[in-house]
Amino acid sequence: MDRLVYTHFITPDYFQWTLNSHLGNAFGPEPVLWQTASFRPKNRSEDVKGLYLVGQSYQPGAGLPSVMMSAKITARLIAHDLGLEKAPKGLLEARG
């Protein structure tokens, strides 16, 4: 590495302290069957009224397309809860 002009390392500490990712986890829940798709945490908190969640750790899962779908699901849930529109069938029944 003595010929390199610049090096940069990203470690779990970076994810934990800079990105506020729990325990430095870069990828959300482990990609096993019981933590995928509808088994991921719901986009609406069951414990805190009015708390909505979005991102790779929530339904439907990791990856940019899934994160965008997560945002759409969460937006629809918020709109439904505010009485602005009817949420599509299936979104309210999703497991987490």
C-alpha positions as CSV (number, residue, x, y, z in Angstrom):
1,M,0.0,0.0,0.0
2,D,3.0,2.3,0.0
3,R,2.3,3.4,-3.6
4,L,-1.3,4.4,-3.0
5,V,-1.9,8.1,-3.0
6,Y,-5.2,7.9,-1.0
7,T,-7.0,5.2,0.9
8,H,-10.3,5.3,2.6
9,F,-11.9,2.7,4.8
10,I,-15.5,2.4,5.8
11,T,-16.0,0.3,8.9
12,P,-19.0,-0.7,11.1
13,D,-18.0,2.2,13.3
14,Y,-18.7,4.6,10.4
15,F,-22.2,3.1,9.9
16,Q,-23.0,3.2,13.6
17,W,-21.7,6.7,14.4
18,T,-22.0,8.6,11.1
19,L,-25.1,7.0,9.7
20,N,-26.7,6.1,13.0
21,S,-27.1,2.4,11.9
22,H,-27.7,0.1,14.9
23,L,-24.4,-1.7,15.8
24,G,-22.9,-0.6,12.5
25,N,-25.1,-2.8,10.4
26,A,-25.1,-1.7,6.8
27,F,-27.8,-3.9,5.4
28,G,-30.7,-4.1,7.8
29,P,-32.1,-7.4,9.1
30,E,-30.3,-10.6,8.1
31,P,-31.5,-11.8,4.7
32,V,-33.1,-15.0,5.9
33,L,-36.7,-16.2,5.2
34,W,-38.2,-15.1,8.5
35,Q,-36.8,-11.6,8.1
36,T,-37.7,-10.9,4.5
37,A,-40.7,-9.3,2.7
38,S,-43.8,-9.4,4.9
39,F,-41.9,-10.7,7.9
40,R,-39.9,-7.4,8.1
41,P,-41.1,-4.8,10.6
42,K,-44.2,-2.9,9.6
43,N,-44.0,0.6,8.2
44,R,-46.4,1.8,11.0
45,S,-45.3,1.5,14.6
46,E,-47.5,-0.7,16.7
47,D,-46.1,0.9,19.9
48,V,-46.0,4.6,19.1
49,K,-49.1,6.3,17.7
50,G,-48.2,8.4,14.7
51,L,-44.8,6.9,14.2
52,Y,-44.1,5.7,10.6
53,L,-41.0,3.9,9.4
54,V,-39.4,3.7,6.0
55,G,-36.2,2.3,4.6
56,Q,-34.3,-0.9,3.9
57,S,-35.0,-2.4,7.4
58,Y,-38.8,-2.1,6.9
59,Q,-41.2,-3.6,4.4
60,P,-40.7,-4.6,1.7
61,G,-36.8,-4.8,2.1
62,A,-33.3,-3.8,1.1
63,G,-32.1,-2.3,-2.2
64,L,-33.0,1.0,-3.8
65,P,-36.2,-0.2,-5.5
66,S,-37.5,-1.7,-2.3
67,V,-36.6,1.4,-0.3
68,M,-38.6,3.5,-2.8
69,M,-41.5,1.0,-2.4
70,S,-41.2,1.3,1.3
71,A,-41.6,5.1,1.0
72,K,-44.7,4.7,-1.2
73,I,-46.2,2.2,1.3
74,T,-45.5,4.5,4.2
75,A,-46.9,7.6,2.3
76,R,-50.1,5.6,1.6
77,L,-50.4,4.5,5.2
78,I,-50.1,8.1,6.4
79,A,-52.6,9.3,3.9
80,H,-55.0,6.6,4.9
81,D,-54.6,7.4,8.6
82,L,-55.3,11.1,7.9
83,G,-58.4,10.1,5.9
84,L,-56.9,11.5,2.7
85,E,-57.3,8.4,0.6
86,K,-58.0,4.7,0.9
87,A,-54.9,2.6,1.3
88,P,-54.6,-0.2,-1.3
89,K,-55.8,-3.6,-0.1
90,G,-53.0,-5.6,1.6
91,L,-50.9,-2.7,2.9
92,L,-52.7,-2.5,6.3
93,E,-52.6,-6.3,6.8
94,A,-48.9,-6.7,6.2
95,R,-47.1,-8.6,8.9
96,G,-43.9,-7.4,10.5
